[in-house]
Amino acid sequence: MRSIAIGLLGAGNVGCGVVQLLRDNHDAIARRVGASIQIKRVLLRSPGTRRPIDVPAEWKTTDPADILADPEIRVVVEVMGGLEPARQYVLEAIAAGKHVVSANKALLGTFGKELFAAAAQRGVSLHFEASVAGGIPILRSLREGLASDRIEAVSGIVNGTCNFVLDTMTRMGASFDAALAEAQVRGLAEADPALDISGVDAAQKLTLLALVAFGLRVDPQRIPTEGITRITAFDIEAARTLGCVIKSIAAARVDHGRLLARVHPALVPMHNVLGGVHGTYNAVLVESRALGRSLYYGRGAGMMPTGTAVVADLVEVCRAIIGLGDRGTGVDELAAIVDVTPASLDDERHENYVRVTVPNVPGVLGQVANCLGAHGVSIKRVNQDPRGPGLPVEMVVVTESVTDAELRAALAEIDGLPTTLAPVLRLRLLEADPLD
Amino acid sequence: MRSIAIGLLGAGNVGCGVVQLLRDNHDAIARRVGASIQIKRVLLRSPGTRRPIDVPAEWKTTDPADILADPEIRVVVEVMGGLEPARQYVLEAIAAGKHVVSANKALLGTFGKELFAAAAQRGVSLHFEASVAGGIPILRSLREGLASDRIEAVSGIVNGTCNFVLDTMTRMGASFDAALAEAQVRGLAEADPALDISGVDAAQKLTLLALVAFGLRVDPQRIPTEGITRITAFDIEAARTLGCVIKSIAAARVDHGRLLARVHPALVPMHNVLGGVHGTYNAVLVESRALGRSLYYGRGAGMMPTGTAVVADLVEVCRAIIGLGDRGTGVDELAAIVDVTPASLDDERHENYVRVTVPNVPGVLGQVANCLGAHGVSIKRVNQDPRGPGLPVEMVVVTESVTDAELRAALAEIDGLPTTLAPVLRLRLLEADPLD
C-alpha cells in the first residue's frame, strides 16, 4: 500500500487529537484513503511540554523548514492557532505545492482572501472543516450534501463558550461573571475570553460558513457583532417568562444577491430547536431552496471532536492525492470566491426585547412608549417589576415586528431621555420553530 | 469541458426532482464535478403520464436496453422504486461497468448483499444517500465526516409518515385513523400505508444506516420491528401527562461486536431533541467515540429534498469518474461489509410505559402489580382514570429500568390474567436529553 507523509504544525489539544485518531484508526483510514497516512514531523514550540498524548521523539522538530521544505511531506496540518507565524507557514506550504488542512478560524477568517487565492493559483487543497463547529461536518455537508442545492441562509450557535455561559446562567440562575468563571475553571474559556464573549470568534466562523455556503467572502470585522457581556440574570429570567432562552446567534443569508450577516444574543423560544442546545454544543441551521431547512448539531470544540474534523479533511485530501495526483480538491470553488461587503441590516424586521432602566416614578412608561410610537414601533407587551421603593426599575418592552432602522431610531431617543438610567439593551426575538 | 452521460430509470417525483436540479443548477454542478452531467435517456413505464416537470421527448424510452446497453451512459440513476425489475436493471448496469445511484431503500435493504457484492466485484460505485432520511446528508456524514471516528450507535426518526401521524395525533388530538387519513389526503402516505405504519420502511432504512455506520449488514426482516397502529389518542394523552411525546424510533448500536437493532414507537421526553421533531421531518442521532453525540435533522422525503441527495451522490460519482477513471468510490468499503444476525434485545434495559385494559373493579391493580413484582419489575408510577361505572379502565404503569426479558415475562403473565381485557401495550421510555 502507498503511504502519504504529512507534517503537523503544532501539537496542542487538537494536534494531539489528530495524532491519536491517526494512530487508533490507522487501518480503517488507510482502507478509506487507499494509502497509509504517516506523520513524519511535528513542529513544536517547546518539545519538552507535557501533552495529552506522547509524540514520538523522531517526529519532533522546532524548525519549520523540516516540514515546509521537505518534498516528501505532501500535506501540512496547521493546528498551531494564531495569526503569525501560522499565515507565513501556510503560505510557504502552499507555495511548495503542499495541500493544507487547517483548524484555525482566526487565520482563515482574517487572511482567507490571500490564502484561498494562493491555494487556488497553486492548485492545492486548503480545507478547514475543523475551524467551524468543531466535529460537526457542517462545511462538508454544505459543500457536498447540498452540492446541487442553492443555500439561502445559515444560522446557529457556533461559540461553545458563549453557549455554556448563557446556558449556565439559565439553568443555575448564575450571574454572567460567575458563569464565565465556571467556564474558565472547566477549561472551556481562555484566560482572556474576550474573543469568545465579544462575538468576534463567532463572526470569524460565520465568515467561513458564508464562504462555503454562498461562495462569498466577507471581512469578519465588517459583520455587525454584539457580544453577550451585557446579558444579566434579570434578562435571563425575563426571557423565561416570555417562554424564551437567550442564545448567542450567528446568522448570514443571501437576499437578492446581497449578503446579510450578524452576530448577537437573541431571545430564542424554547420550542425553537436552537433553544434546546445546551452546554458547549453547537448547532447550525441551513436553509436551502430544494432541501428546505436542515440542522447539524454536535460538539463544537474539544480535542477529539475537533480532531475528527481535521482527520476527515485529511482523508479527503489524501484520497484526492491518490486519485487526482497533485491537484487538490475544491480548488475551483476557492478560485470562484467573490469578496463582498455585508449589506445594511436597516430593513430587517424582528420582534424585539427592549430593557430600559428607569426610576420608579409615574409617567416614565408614557415617555418610553411615546419614543417608540413616534418611530412607528408598536408595543406587544410591557412589564415592570418594582424592586422596592426608590430603586430603579427594569422595564421590559416586547415590540411587534419592526425594522432595525425604526427600532434603532426609537432606542436612540429613549437613551436620550433624562429618565433613562443606563443604555437600553435590545435583543431580537427569533421565530418559534424553524423546523415545523 | 468534458461531459458525462447518465440515464434515469424512472421519472416519478424523485426522478423529476433530479431532472430539475440538474437543469437549474447545471453550471454550479459542472464547476464542482469538472464535467457537465448530461441526461441522455429516461426510462418510463408510460411516457404519456403527466409529470411534475416536462421530460424532453428525445430522452424518453420504454426500453431499458436504451440505457443499460448504451456504452456512452456511465451512470445509472435508479429512481423507479420497488424490487423488480429494479434489482435486475441495477445488476445489469453494474455488470456493464456503470456506476449506480439509487434512492430505493426497499431494493437495497432487501437485496443489498447481492448488489453490494456485485458492485464491489466490478469496481463500480453504488451510492444510496437518498434512500435514508431524504435530503439529510446522513450517509455522507457517517462515511466522510466521521471517517476517522468509530461510530457506536445511530438512532432517530426516519419515517416521515409515522412521524406525521403521531405528531398530528399529538397536536390535534386526532385519532390514529383520522391522522392517517390526513396524511393520505396530503399525499404523505401511500394508498397502502402498511410499509410505513408497520415499521418495515424504517427497518429497511435502519439496515442501510447500520451498513454505512458499522460496515455490518443485517436482514431488515430480522430487525425486531413494531408499528404504530396500536397507539391511541389515550396513549398520546397519557404520554403528555408524563412530559413525553410518542415517536417511532429506529435504533441500532454495536456493543462488544454484537449488533443490536430495533424499530418501535417510544415515549420521548419533550426535552429530548427528538421530541421536538415535527411533521414529516426526520432526525438521526449518531454516537461516536471521538465526536460524541451529533444530530442530523431535515426533510426526510419529497421530490426536491430527495432529489438533492440523489444529485449529491451523482456529483460524487462523476467527480470520481473525472479523477479516478472507471473505478468507483467506496468500493473497498462495500467489499468489506460483513453479514450479521442482530443480537437478542433480552438484556437491554429501559423504563417502560405499560397500558393494561381492565374492568373497573377492586383488586385488579394488585393482580397486575403482583405479575410485575414476580419478575422483578419495579413500579415507578400507576394511573387509572375510570371512564364511568361499568366501563373498562386503561391502567397506565410506568416501570423502573428493567431488562426486556424480565418485562416480557411479566407482560405475558398480565396478558394471561382473566381481568386483562385487551393485549397489553408496552412502550419504551427514552432518556431525557441525549445532547446535554
Interface residues (C-beta under 8 A of the other chain):
Chain A: G17 L21 L22 N25 A28 I29 R31 R32 G34 E129 G135 I136 P137 R140 S141 E144 G145 L146 A147 S148 D149 R150 H271 V273 G276 V277 H278 G279 Y281 A283 S288 R289 A290 L291 G292 R293 S294 L295 Y296 Y297 G298 R299 M304 P305 G307 T308 A309 V311 A312 L314 V315 E316 A320 G323 L324 D332 E333 A336 D433 L435 D436
Chain B: G17 L21 L22 N25 A28 I29 R31 R32 G34 E129 G135 I136 P137 R140 S141 E144 G145 L146 A147 S148 D149 R150 H271 V273 G276 V277 H278 G279 Y281 A283 S288 R289 A290 L291 G292 R293 S294 L295 Y296 Y297 G298 R299 M304 P305 G307 T308 A309 V311 A312 L314 V315 E316 A320 G323 L324 D332 E333 A336 D433 L435 D436
